[in-house]
Amino acid sequence: MATTSAAQIERDRDFGFAAATLIGGGFGVAFFGVLTFVSERWVTTQAGLTLTKEVGPLSGKSVYGVIGWLVAWAVLAVILRRVKVSEKFTYWTTGILVAVGFLLTFPPVWKLLGA
Amino acid sequence: MNLTDRETLAALHGMIFGALFLLAFAGGFAGLYSLRPVLLTPQGIVERTRRLIAGTWAMAIVAWATVISGTYVVYPWYRAKGPTSAKNILLANANTANWHNFGMEWKEHIAWLAPILATVVAVVVAYYGTRLIKHERLRMVLMALFTLAFASAAVAGLFGAFITKAAPIH
């Protein structure tokens, strides 16, 4: 028979860690978008984001963006690991954060917001 | 038929990693799509999940390799000082300036979203393992994030190819 029942699969996992991973990822994407927008809108910030001269401000955006994502993920994982998190809330929050990240990395949006 | 060191590394960044990324996406997406009880036997679920975990991790690792090599190896050559760098060649001509002002500006940033999203998918798939089959909505969300990771890499890859054609790195 080509079907399976829930009983045939191992005991289910708590959703908390998955929620932390999803929301943390959304935060990482949004955070990278915010760093990108800030450096384009206020060009004086580019000096602070330049970690290597060869790469320029993208070096800071990439390094701080990844660190921000990992820290947010770790904090959320600790907080949400044993908490019953709403799936609907998790998916909507992740979706909104991801959308913010994509919008803020799109050059015409920078111009629309005064860059 | 000779490639310079820079051309070789640029090809590794854009073509080799790009091809692996495409392959890993296709496998991962097919795995996520077909992870449904009506399509698989219990043995099939175990086997399919194993491949799905490998595929999503492969895509995440290749995405990281691509953005890191692009940002820290190829990009410095693109933006080097002097009139012969690709960036300055593009900006010197009004007809090609938008390849930098729009294309490169979008590419260099959106590319970084791909490995973050691909890693999220890989971690959640590995965390649930075979249990993922019970979570229809979560599987849909993972498919959406996986597709967004691919889309952001596709934008970066497409503009990378066009920009390299307009102003190659030698």
Boltz contact constraints between the chains, C-beta under 6 A:
constraints:
  - contact:
      token1: [A, 2]
      token2: [B, 41]
      max_distance: 6.0
  - contact:
      token1: [A, 3]
      token2: [B, 37]
      max_distance: 6.0
  - contact:
      token1: [A, 4]
      token2: [B, 37]
      max_distance: 6.0
  - contact:
      token1: [A, 4]
      token2: [B, 42]
      max_distance: 6.0
  - contact:
      token1: [A, 6]
      token2: [B, 134]
      max_distance: 6.0
  - contact:
      token1: [A, 8]
      token2: [B, 42]
      max_distance: 6.0
  - contact:
      token1: [A, 9]
      token2: [B, 130]
      max_distance: 6.0
  - contact:
      token1: [A, 9]
      token2: [B, 131]
      max_distance: 6.0
  - contact:
      token1: [A, 12]
      token2: [B, 131]
      max_distance: 6.0
  - contact:
      token1: [A, 13]
      token2: [B, 128]
      max_distance: 6.0
  - contact:
      token1: [A, 13]
      token2: [B, 131]
      max_distance: 6.0
  - contact:
      token1: [A, 18]
      token2: [B, 124]
      max_distance: 6.0
  - contact:
      token1: [A, 21]
      token2: [B, 120]
      max_distance: 6.0
  - contact:
      token1: [A, 21]
      token2: [B, 123]
      max_distance: 6.0
  - contact:
      token1: [A, 21]
      token2: [B, 124]
      max_distance: 6.0
  - contact:
      token1: [A, 25]
      token2: [B, 116]
      max_distance: 6.0
  - contact:
      token1: [A, 25]
      token2: [B, 120]
      max_distance: 6.0
  - contact:
      token1: [A, 28]
      token2: [B, 116]
      max_distance: 6.0
  - contact:
      token1: [A, 29]
      token2: [B, 113]
      max_distance: 6.0
  - contact:
      token1: [A, 29]
      token2: [B, 116]
      max_distance: 6.0
  - contact:
      token1: [A, 32]
      token2: [B, 112]
      max_distance: 6.0
  - contact:
      token1: [A, 36]
      token2: [B, 109]
      max_distance: 6.0
  - contact:
      token1: [A, 54]
      token2: [B, 76]
      max_distance: 6.0
  - contact:
      token1: [A, 55]
      token2: [B, 76]
      max_distance: 6.0
  - contact:
      token1: [A, 58]
      token2: [B, 71]
      max_distance: 6.0
  - contact:
      token1: [A, 58]
      token2: [B, 108]
      max_distance: 6.0
  - contact:
      token1: [A, 62]
      token2: [B, 71]
      max_distance: 6.0
  - contact:
      token1: [A, 62]
      token2: [B, 112]
      max_distance: 6.0
  - contact:
      token1: [A, 69]
      token2: [B, 116]
      max_distance: 6.0
  - contact:
      token1: [A, 91]
      token2: [B, 141]
      max_distance: 6.0
  - contact:
      token1: [A, 101]
      token2: [B, 113]
      max_distance: 6.0
  - contact:
      token1: [A, 105]
      token2: [B, 109]
      max_distance: 6.0
  - contact:
      token1: [A, 105]
      token2: [B, 110]
      max_distance: 6.0
  - contact:
      token1: [A, 107]
      token2: [B, 102]
      max_distance: 6.0
  - contact:
      token1: [A, 107]
      token2: [B, 105]
      max_distance: 6.0
  - contact:
      token1: [A, 107]
      token2: [B, 106]
      max_distance: 6.0
